[in-house]
Amino acid sequence: MHARAAKTASGREKDAHDVAEIDRMGFDPDRFARVAESYASMRIECVAHGE
């Protein structure tokens, strides 16, 4: 939820719309934990640079 806090603090109109959408979608801690676990175990390769 760091993104929501940053967008709230920015005061920009676009960010206010984003905050409203974040609030509309809600936050599911269990789902977030699953996504974070999957992301942490990902391996990302850059085929364009052979990395």
N, C-alpha and C positions, 0 to 999 in steps of 0.2 A: 504494500500500500504506500510505498515511498513515492511512487509516481503521482498518486492522488494528492499527497501532502505538498509536493513540489508545484503541481498545477494550481492548487488552491492558493499557495503563497505568491504565485506569479502575478495574479491580478489581471491577466490577459483575457479578453473576451473568448478567444478560441479555447483557452484552457478551461474556462467556466463551462463551456459546452462539453468538453471531455470529462470533467468532474461529474457532470450530470449523467453522462453515459456510464461512467464507472459506478455511480450510485445505483443506476437502473439495473445494471447487470448483477450487482451484489458481489460478495466475496465469500468463497467457500474454502476455508483453511485446509480441508482434506484434499481437495482438488489441487490447490496451490502446492501442497507438499508433494503430490504425485508428479506434477509438472516440473517442479524444482529438482526432484530426484532424477527424472529422465534427462533433463537438461544437463545436470552435473555429470552424467555418464556419457554424454554425446562426444563424438569425435568429429571435428569439422576439418575437411580437407579443401584446400584451394587448388583445384585442378588447373587453373589458368597459370599459376605460378609454381606448381609442383610442390607445394608445401603441405 
